[in-house]
Amino acid sequence: MDSFGNIFRKTQNYRVLIDSEGVGHIRIIKRVNFRTILVVFKDLYLELKKNEVYSPHIIIYVSQSLCDEMSENMHGFLDFAVSCMDGTFEIRVIE
C-alpha cells in the first residue's frame, strides 16, 4: 500500500483501512475466528510500522452484539499488545 486513506483489505466479514493520519482501523462486520483477527492485526501493524513518522495506532470497531459473543481472548490479546508492543491499540464498541 503506497498511500494512506485507502482500503487496505475488504472482505464480507471485516474491513481494514489506514486513514490519512496513519491510524489503522479494523471494522469487524460479521463474526470471525480469533486467528483471522490476529492475522489481520499483524498485517496492519506491520504496514503501519513502515511509516517511521507515526507510532502505530490501531482501532478495532465491533458491534455490541459481536462484542458480547467475543471471547476474552480478544481483550487479553489487546492488553498484551498494549503492554508489549510499540503503539496504541483500542476496541470501540459501536451501535
DSSP file (Angstrom, degrees, kcal/mol; ACC not computed):
  #  RESIDUE AA STRUCTURE BP1 BP2  ACC     N-H-->O    O-->H-N    N-H-->O    O-->H-N    TCO  KAPPA ALPHA  PHI   PSI    X-CA   Y-CA   Z-CA
    1    1 A M              0   0    0      0, 0.0     3,-0.1     0, 0.0     7,-0.0   0.000 360.0 360.0 360.0 123.5    0.0    0.0    0.0
    2    2 A D        +     0   0    0      1,-0.1     2,-0.3     2,-0.0     0, 0.0   0.846 360.0  27.3 -87.4 -36.9    1.6    3.2   -1.1
    3    3 A S  S    S-     0   0    0     15,-0.0     3,-0.4     1,-0.0    15,-0.1  -0.903  75.0-115.4-131.5 156.3   -0.6    5.9    0.4
    4    4 A F  S    S+     0   0    0     -2,-0.3    15,-0.2     1,-0.2    16,-0.2  -0.388  87.1  56.5 -81.7 164.7   -2.8    6.3    3.4
    5    5 A G  S    S+     0   0    0     13,-4.1     2,-0.3     1,-0.3    -1,-0.2   0.514  84.0 104.9  93.9   6.5   -6.6    6.8    3.2
    6    6 A N  E    S-A   18   0A   0     12,-0.5    12,-1.4    -3,-0.4     2,-0.4  -0.798  81.7 -92.2-117.1 160.0   -7.4    3.7    1.1
    7    7 A I  E     -A   17   0A   0     -2,-0.3    10,-0.3    10,-0.2     3,-0.1  -0.574  33.1-169.8 -70.8 126.9   -8.9    0.4    2.0
    8    8 A F  E    S-     0   0A   0      8,-2.5     2,-0.3    -2,-0.4     9,-0.2   0.864  71.7  -2.7 -84.6 -42.5   -6.2   -2.0    2.9
    9    9 A R  E     -A   16   0A   0      7,-2.0     7,-3.0     2,-0.0     2,-0.4  -0.978  63.2-171.7-153.6 139.7   -8.3   -5.1    2.9
   10   10 A K  E     +A   15   0A   0     -2,-0.3     2,-0.2     5,-0.2     5,-0.2  -0.978  15.9 152.5-140.1 123.1  -12.0   -5.7    2.4
   11   11 A T        -     0   0    0      3,-2.8    -2,-0.0    -2,-0.4     5,-0.0  -0.782  58.0 -96.9-132.9 179.8  -14.0   -8.9    3.0
   12   12 A Q  S    S+     0   0    0     -2,-0.2     3,-0.1     1,-0.2    -1,-0.0   0.753 123.3  43.5 -69.0 -23.4  -17.6   -9.8    3.9
   13   13 A N  S    S+     0   0    0      1,-0.2    16,-2.8    16,-0.1    17,-1.7   0.721 123.4   3.0 -97.8 -24.1  -16.5  -10.2    7.5
   14   14 A Y  E     - B   0  28A   0     14,-0.3    -3,-2.8    15,-0.2     2,-0.4  -0.987  52.3-143.2-157.7 163.0  -14.2   -7.2    8.1
   15   15 A R  E     -AB  10  27A   0     12,-1.9    12,-2.9    -2,-0.3     2,-0.4  -0.985  13.8-167.4-129.2 141.3  -12.7   -4.0    6.6
   16   16 A V  E     +AB   9  26A   0     -7,-3.0    -8,-2.5    -2,-0.4    -7,-2.0  -0.997  17.0 157.9-130.7 129.5   -9.2   -2.7    7.2
   17   17 A L  E     -AB   7  25A   0      8,-2.2     8,-3.2    -2,-0.4     2,-0.5  -0.979  33.7-138.3-146.5 161.5   -8.0    0.7    6.3
   18   18 A I  E     -AB   6  24A   0    -12,-1.4   -13,-4.1    -2,-0.3   -12,-0.5  -0.988  27.9-142.9-119.1 123.2   -5.4    3.3    7.1
   19   19 A D    >   -     0   0    0      4,-2.5     3,-1.9    -2,-0.5   -14,-0.2  -0.181  32.6 -92.0 -81.5 178.2   -6.6    6.9    7.3
   20   20 A S  T 3  S+     0   0    0      1,-0.3   -16,-0.1   -16,-0.2    -1,-0.1   0.674 125.0  56.5 -66.2 -17.4   -4.8   10.0    6.2
   21   21 A E  T 3  S-     0   0    0      2,-0.1    -1,-0.3    33,-0.0    -2,-0.0   0.419 120.8-105.1 -93.1   0.8   -3.3   10.5    9.7
   22   22 A G  S <  S+     0   0    0     -3,-1.9    35,-0.5     1,-0.3     2,-0.4   0.656  72.7 142.2  86.8  16.5   -1.8    7.0    9.7
   23   23 A V  E     - c   0  57A   0     33,-0.1    -4,-2.5    35,-0.0     2,-0.4  -0.786  44.8-137.1 -92.5 131.7   -4.3    5.4   12.1
   24   24 A G  E     -Bc  18  58A   0     33,-3.2    35,-2.7    -2,-0.4     2,-0.4  -0.727  17.8-164.3 -89.5 136.4   -5.3    1.8   11.3
   25   25 A H  E     -Bc  17  59A   0     -8,-3.2    -8,-2.2    -2,-0.4     2,-0.5  -0.980   9.2-171.5-124.2 129.2   -8.9    0.9   11.5
   26   26 A I  E     -Bc  16  60A   0     33,-2.8    35,-3.5    -2,-0.4     2,-0.6  -0.981   6.3-168.2-118.7 118.0  -10.3   -2.7   11.7
   27   27 A R  E     -Bc  15  61A   0    -12,-2.9   -12,-1.9    -2,-0.5     2,-0.7  -0.924   8.4-154.8-109.4 111.4  -14.1   -2.9   11.4
   28   28 A I  E     +Bc  14  62A   0     33,-2.8    35,-0.5    -2,-0.6   -14,-0.3  -0.773  20.0 170.2 -88.0 117.7  -15.5   -6.3   12.2
   29   29 A I        +     0   0    0    -16,-2.8     2,-0.3    -2,-0.7   -15,-0.2   0.865  63.9  17.9 -95.6 -45.5  -18.8   -6.8   10.5
   30   30 A K  S    S-     0   0    0    -17,-1.7    -1,-0.2     1,-0.0     2,-0.1  -0.819 101.0 -73.1-124.2 164.8  -19.5  -10.4   11.0
   31   31 A R        +     0   0    0     -2,-0.3     2,-0.3    -3,-0.1   -17,-0.0  -0.352  53.6 179.2 -60.5 131.2  -18.2  -13.0   13.4
   32   32 A V        -     0   0    0     -2,-0.1     2,-0.1   -19,-0.1    -4,-0.0  -0.935  31.3-101.6-130.2 155.2  -14.6  -14.1   12.6
   33   33 A N     >  -     0   0    0     -2,-0.3     4,-1.6     1,-0.1     3,-0.4  -0.366  32.6-112.2 -76.7 160.9  -12.4  -16.5   14.4
   34   34 A F  H  > S+     0   0    0      1,-0.2     4,-2.2     2,-0.2     5,-0.2   0.844 114.3  58.6 -62.7 -37.3   -9.6  -15.2   16.6
   35   35 A R  H  > S+     0   0    0      1,-0.2     4,-2.2     2,-0.2    -1,-0.2   0.892 104.1  51.9 -61.5 -39.9   -6.8  -16.4   14.3
   36   36 A T  H  > S+     0   0    0     -3,-0.4     4,-2.6     1,-0.2    -1,-0.2   0.912 108.2  51.4 -62.0 -43.0   -8.2  -14.3   11.5
   37   37 A I  H  X S+     0   0    0     -4,-1.6     4,-2.8     1,-0.2    -2,-0.2   0.903 109.0  51.3 -61.3 -41.0   -8.2  -11.3   13.8
   38   38 A L  H  X S+     0   0    0     -4,-2.2     4,-2.6     2,-0.2    -1,-0.2   0.910 110.9  47.6 -62.9 -42.5   -4.6  -11.9   14.7
   39   39 A V  H  X S+     0   0    0     -4,-2.2     4,-2.5     2,-0.2    -2,-0.2   0.927 114.1  46.6 -64.4 -45.3   -3.5  -12.2   11.1
   40   40 A V  H  X S+     0   0    0     -4,-2.6     4,-2.4     2,-0.2     5,-0.2   0.927 113.5  48.9 -62.4 -45.4   -5.4   -9.0   10.1
   41   41 A F  H  X S+     0   0    0     -4,-2.8     4,-2.9    -5,-0.2    -2,-0.2   0.922 112.0  48.9 -60.4 -45.9   -3.9   -7.2   13.2
   42   42 A K  H  X S+     0   0    0     -4,-2.6     4,-2.6     2,-0.2     5,-0.2   0.927 111.6  48.5 -61.2 -47.1   -0.4   -8.4   12.3
   43   43 A D  H  X S+     0   0    0     -4,-2.5     4,-1.8     1,-0.2    -1,-0.2   0.913 114.8  45.2 -60.7 -43.6   -0.6   -7.3    8.7
   44   44 A L  H  X S+     0   0    0     -4,-2.4     4,-2.5    -5,-0.2    -2,-0.2   0.921 112.3  51.4 -67.2 -43.6   -2.0   -3.9    9.6
   45   45 A Y  H  X S+     0   0    0     -4,-2.9     4,-2.1     1,-0.2    -2,-0.2   0.926 110.5  48.4 -59.6 -46.0    0.6   -3.4   12.4
   46   46 A L  H  X S+     0   0    0     -4,-2.6     4,-0.7     1,-0.2    -1,-0.2   0.871 111.0  51.2 -64.6 -36.4    3.5   -4.2   10.0
   47   47 A E  H >< S+     0   0    0     -4,-1.8     3,-0.7    -5,-0.2     4,-0.4   0.914 111.1  47.8 -65.4 -42.6    2.1   -1.9    7.4
   48   48 A L  H >< S+     0   0    0     -4,-2.5     3,-1.1     1,-0.2     6,-0.2   0.837 104.0  61.3 -67.9 -32.4    1.9    0.9    9.9
   49   49 A K  H 3< S+     0   0    0     -4,-2.1    -1,-0.2     1,-0.2    -2,-0.2   0.723  89.7  71.1 -66.7 -20.7    5.4    0.2   11.2
   50   50 A K  T << S+     0   0    0     -3,-0.7     2,-0.8    -4,-0.7    -1,-0.2   0.807  85.3  74.2 -65.2 -28.6    6.8    1.0    7.7
   51   51 A N    <   -     0   0    0     -3,-1.1     3,-0.4    -4,-0.4    -1,-0.1  -0.777  65.3-170.1 -89.0 109.2    5.9    4.7    8.3
   52   52 A E  S    S+     0   0    0     -2,-0.8    -1,-0.2     1,-0.2    -2,-0.1   0.602  77.1  68.7 -77.3 -11.0    8.6    6.0   10.7
   53   53 A V  S    S+     0   0    0      1,-0.0     2,-0.3    -3,-0.0    -1,-0.2   0.884 100.3  47.8 -73.9 -39.1    6.7    9.3   11.3
   54   54 A Y  S    S-     0   0    0     -3,-0.4    -3,-0.1    -6,-0.2   -32,-0.0  -0.794  77.2-130.8-107.6 144.0    3.8    7.8   13.2
   55   55 A S        -     0   0    0     -2,-0.3    33,-0.1     1,-0.1    32,-0.1  -0.752  51.4 -89.9 -81.4 138.5    3.8    5.3   16.0
   56   56 A P        -     0   0    0      0, 0.0    32,-2.5     0, 0.0     2,-0.4  -0.233  48.1-178.2 -55.5 132.9    1.3    2.5   15.1
   57   57 A H  E     -cd  23  88A   0    -35,-0.5   -33,-3.2    30,-0.2     2,-0.4  -0.973   1.9-178.4-134.3 117.8   -2.3    3.2   16.3
   58   58 A I  E     -cd  24  89A   0     30,-2.8    32,-1.8    -2,-0.4     2,-0.5  -0.973   8.6-168.3-124.0 130.3   -4.9    0.6   15.6
   59   59 A I  E     -cd  25  90A   0    -35,-2.7   -33,-2.8    -2,-0.4     2,-0.6  -0.973   7.7-156.8-116.6 128.3   -8.6    0.9   16.5
   60   60 A I  E     -cd  26  91A   0     30,-2.9    32,-3.2    -2,-0.5     2,-0.5  -0.927   8.2-158.8-106.4 122.5  -10.9   -2.2   16.3
   61   61 A Y  E     +cd  27  92A   0    -35,-3.5   -33,-2.8    -2,-0.6     2,-0.3  -0.862  18.4 165.8-102.7 131.8  -14.6   -1.5   15.8
   62   62 A V  E     -cd  28  93A   0     30,-2.2    32,-2.3    -2,-0.5   -33,-0.1  -0.997  34.9-112.9-145.1 143.6  -17.1   -4.1   16.8
   63   63 A S  E  >  - d   0  94A   0    -35,-0.5     4,-2.6    -2,-0.3    32,-0.2  -0.318  32.1-111.6 -72.2 160.5  -20.8   -4.0   17.3
   64   64 A Q  H  > S+     0   0    0     30,-1.2     4,-2.2     1,-0.2     5,-0.2   0.895 117.6  52.6 -59.8 -41.2  -22.3   -4.6   20.8
   65   65 A S  H  > S+     0   0    0      1,-0.2     4,-1.1     2,-0.2    -1,-0.2   0.903 113.0  43.1 -64.8 -40.6  -23.8   -8.0   19.8
   66   66 A L  H  > S+     0   0    0      2,-0.2     4,-1.7     1,-0.2    -1,-0.2   0.858 111.0  55.8 -71.9 -34.3  -20.5   -9.2   18.4
   67   67 A C  H  < S+     0   0    0     -4,-2.6    -2,-0.2     1,-0.2    -1,-0.2   0.896 105.4  52.2 -63.7 -39.3  -18.6   -7.9   21.4
   68   68 A D  H  < S+     0   0    0     -4,-2.2    -1,-0.2     1,-0.2    -2,-0.2   0.834 112.5  46.0 -64.2 -32.2  -20.8   -9.9   23.7
   69   69 A E  H  < S+     0   0    0     -4,-1.1    -1,-0.2    -5,-0.2    -2,-0.2   0.726  90.9 101.9 -82.5 -23.4  -20.1  -13.0   21.7
   70   70 A M  S  < S-     0   0    0     -4,-1.7   -39,-0.0     1,-0.1    -3,-0.0  -0.304  73.3-122.2 -66.4 143.7  -16.3  -12.5   21.5
   71   71 A S    >>  -     0   0    0      1,-0.1     3,-0.9     4,-0.0     4,-0.6  -0.226  27.8-101.9 -76.0 172.9  -14.2  -14.5   23.9
   72   72 A E  H 3> S+     0   0    0      1,-0.2     4,-2.7     2,-0.2     5,-0.2   0.609 109.1  85.5 -70.6 -10.5  -11.9  -13.0   26.4
   73   73 A N  H 3> S+     0   0    0      1,-0.2     4,-2.8     2,-0.2    -1,-0.2   0.897  86.3  51.8 -57.1 -42.0   -9.1  -13.8   24.0
   74   74 A M  H <> S+     0   0    0     -3,-0.9     4,-2.3     2,-0.2    -1,-0.2   0.935 112.6  43.4 -63.5 -47.3   -9.5  -10.6   22.1
   75   75 A H  H  X S+     0   0    0     -4,-0.6     4,-2.1     1,-0.2    -1,-0.2   0.895 115.0  50.6 -66.3 -38.9   -9.4   -8.4   25.2
   76   76 A G  H  X S+     0   0    0     -4,-2.7     4,-2.1     2,-0.2    -2,-0.2   0.890 109.4  51.2 -64.3 -40.0   -6.5  -10.4   26.5
   77   77 A F  H  X S+     0   0    0     -4,-2.8     4,-2.8    -5,-0.2    -2,-0.2   0.928 110.0  48.5 -63.7 -44.8   -4.6  -10.0   23.3
   78   78 A L  H  X S+     0   0    0     -4,-2.3     4,-2.6     2,-0.2    -2,-0.2   0.882 109.4  52.7 -65.2 -37.1   -5.1   -6.2   23.2
   79   79 A D  H  X S+     0   0    0     -4,-2.1     4,-1.8     2,-0.2    -1,-0.2   0.918 111.6  47.5 -60.5 -42.1   -3.9   -6.0   26.8
   80   80 A F  H  X S+     0   0    0     -4,-2.1     4,-2.0     2,-0.2     5,-0.3   0.931 111.4  50.1 -62.6 -46.8   -0.8   -7.9   25.7
   81   81 A A  H  X S+     0   0    0     -4,-2.8     4,-2.3     1,-0.2    -2,-0.2   0.902 109.9  50.7 -60.7 -42.3   -0.3   -5.7   22.7
   82   82 A V  H  < S+     0   0    0     -4,-2.6    -1,-0.2     1,-0.2    -2,-0.2   0.896 116.2  41.1 -62.7 -40.3   -0.6   -2.5   24.8
   83   83 A S  H  < S+     0   0    0     -4,-1.8    -1,-0.2    -5,-0.2    -2,-0.2   0.741 128.0  26.9 -82.4 -22.1    1.9   -3.7   27.3
   84   84 A C  H  < S+     0   0    0     -4,-2.0     2,-0.3    -5,-0.1    -3,-0.2   0.598 107.3  67.1-118.5 -14.2    4.5   -5.3   24.9
   85   85 A M  S  < S-     0   0    0     -4,-2.3     2,-0.4    -5,-0.3    -1,-0.0  -0.804  80.1-108.2-116.1 153.0    4.3   -3.6   21.5
   86   86 A D  S    S+     0   0    0     -2,-0.3     2,-0.2     2,-0.0    -3,-0.1  -0.636  82.0  40.8 -73.5 124.8    5.1   -0.1   20.3
   87   87 A G  S    S-     0   0    0     -2,-0.4     2,-0.4    -5,-0.1   -30,-0.2  -0.757  85.5 -73.7 133.1-178.2    1.9    1.7   19.5
   88   88 A T  E     -d   57   0A   0    -32,-2.5   -30,-2.8    -2,-0.2     2,-0.4  -0.976  40.8-178.8-122.3 131.9   -1.7    2.4   20.7
   89   89 A F  E     +d   58   0A   0     -2,-0.4     2,-0.3   -32,-0.2   -30,-0.2  -0.990   6.9 162.8-135.0 139.7   -4.4   -0.2   20.4
   90   90 A E  E     -d   59   0A   0    -32,-1.8   -30,-2.9    -2,-0.4     2,-0.4  -0.992  30.1-134.0-153.3 158.0   -8.1    0.0   21.4
   91   91 A I  E     -d   60   0A   0     -2,-0.3     2,-0.5   -32,-0.2   -30,-0.2  -0.958  18.8-165.0-112.0 133.2  -11.5   -1.6   20.9
   92   92 A R  E     -d   61   0A   0    -32,-3.2   -30,-2.2    -2,-0.4     2,-0.6  -0.980  11.0-146.3-119.7 123.8  -14.5    0.6   20.2
   93   93 A V  E     -d   62   0A   0     -2,-0.5     2,-0.3   -32,-0.2   -30,-0.2  -0.772  22.0-167.4 -88.0 125.2  -18.0   -0.8   20.6
   94   94 A I  E      d   63   0A   0    -32,-2.3   -30,-1.2    -2,-0.6    -2,-0.0  -0.764 360.0 360.0-113.6 159.6  -20.3    0.7   18.1
   95   95 A E              0   0    0     -2,-0.3   -32,-0.1   -32,-0.2    -1,-0.1   0.414 360.0 360.0 -94.1 360.0  -24.1    0.6   17.8
